[in-house]
Amino acid sequence: LLKNPSKIKFLLSLINCSLSFFLFSFQVHEKSILLVAIPVLMYAPQNAFICTWFVSLTTFSMLPLLIRDNLFLPFISLSLIYFILYNNIEKLILQQKEASKLHLLRNFSLFGCVVITFCSIALKPPQKYPDLWPLIISVYSCMHFILFLIYFNFSQLLLQVPKKNQTHPTQ
């Protein structure tokens, strides 16, 4: 960033710093991931696919908090609307009939979120482990956030920014 500065590299560094701080903090609250979502959403024009996937996982990671605050129904309805709208817009923009491996990976990841959400609502945890579902949600989300951190770090390090062509007037 210091050697070859650009707005995109700065935005990626904001994402990397905030996500690293979230992942490696001593004590983290579920809502803290929203501070990471801000620079990720600002990066959406460059890579809407990864950013929308990240935001979907962000809302999923807050599921225990949303259930506790009686916001489960709005969470489900807005997540469905978001996923349907994004998939339709993505098909219009990309005009792809075949799903790539990354699209399948995202859909598999979000299907895992659906399964865990259903299980956390329908199945009671054993009395011995009352916080089993929040733990599973946290671990599943953390695995994704670590992979997103790796992806955004590589994106920042491998980003090629064209240097400005400086012409000096001849004397």
N, C-alpha and C positions, 0 to 999 in steps of 0.2 A: 504494500500500500504506500509506503514512504518512497520507494524507488520509482514507481510508476503509478502515480495517483489517478484515480478516476472516480466518478460518482458510483458506478456499479461496484467497484472494489470496496469503496467505503460502505456501501449498503451491505455487501456480503460480510464485511468485518463487523458491522453492527449485529448482524444475525449470529455470526460465530461467537462474538463476545457475550451476547445475551443468552444464547443457548448454552454455552459453556458455564456461565454463571448459574443458570438454572440447574443444570445437571450436577454441578460439583459444589453447590452450596451445602452448608451444614444442615440447615433446616429449611425446607421448601414447602410452601403452601400450594394447593392445586391452582389457585388463581394466578400465580406468578408466571405461568406459561403464557398468559396473555401479553406480558411484556415482551416476549419473544415474537409473538404473532404480529406485532406492529411492524417491525422491519421486514418480516417475511411477506406481509401483505403489500408493503411498498415495493418489494422485489417481484411481485406477481406479473407485471408486464413483461419481464424478461423470461420467466418460466412459470406460467400459470399452473401447469400440471403439478409440479412438485409443491408449489405454494398452497394449492387447494387441498392436496393430500395432507400437508402439514397442518392446515387449519382444521381439517376433519379429525385428525388425531388429537389436536389440541382440545377440541370440545369433548371428545371421548375421554381424555385423561381427567377431565373435571367431573365425570359421571357420579362418583360418590358424593361430591358436594352438591351436584344438581338434584340427586335423589333426596338428600337430606333437606334441601330447601324446597321440596315439592315442585321441582321444575322438570320432572321426567317427561311429561307429555309435551311441553314445548320443545324440549331437547329432541325427542323422537320426530315430531312433526317438522321442525325446522331442518333437521339433518336430512330427512327424506326429501324435502323440497330442494335443499341445497344440492344434494347428490343428483337428483333428476335434472334440475336446471343446468348444472355444470356438465353433465354427460351430454345433454342435447346441444348445448353451446359448443362443446368440444367437437362433437360430430360435425356441426355446421362449419366450424373454423377449419378443422383439419381434414374434413371430408375423407375420413378413413373408414373403410368397411372392416378391415382386419385389425384386431387389437394387438398391439405390440406386447413384448414380454413385460415391459414396465407397466403397461396398463393392466395386464393380468395380475402382476404383483400387487399393484394398488388395490384392485378389486378383491384379491385374496386377503390383503391386509384389512380392508374395511369389512369384509365378511367375518373376519376374526373379531372385529369390534362388535358386530351384530350378535354373534354367538355369545360372546362374553356378556354383553348387555342383557340378552335374553336370560342367560343363566343366573346373572346377579339378581334379576327380578323374580324369576320363577323358582329357583332352587335356594333353599335356606342353607346357609353354611353350617357345618358341624358346630355343636356347642363348644367344642374344644378350640375351634378357630373361628371366632365370630367376625373377624376382619379378613376373611379369606378372599372375598370378591374385590374389596378395595385394593388388597395386595396384588391380586392377579391383574387388575386394571393398571396399577402403577408399574408393575414389571413389564407388561405388554407395551405400555406407552413409553417407558424408559428405553426399551430395546429400539423402538422406532426413532425416538429422539436422538439416540446415539448414532444411528445410521444416517439421520438427517444432518447431524453435526459433521460426520465424515463427508457426506455429499457436499455440504456448503463450504467446508474447508477446501476440498479439492476444487470446487468451482472457483473459489477465490484465488487459489494458487495457480490454477491452470488458465485463468482468464487472460486472453491476449488483448491488450488495449492498443490500438494503433497510435503510434507517436505522432504528435503534431508536426507537420512539415514546416520547419522554420527556414525561411529564405532570408538571407542577409543581403542587403543592397550592396552592390559592388561600388567601390569608390574609384 
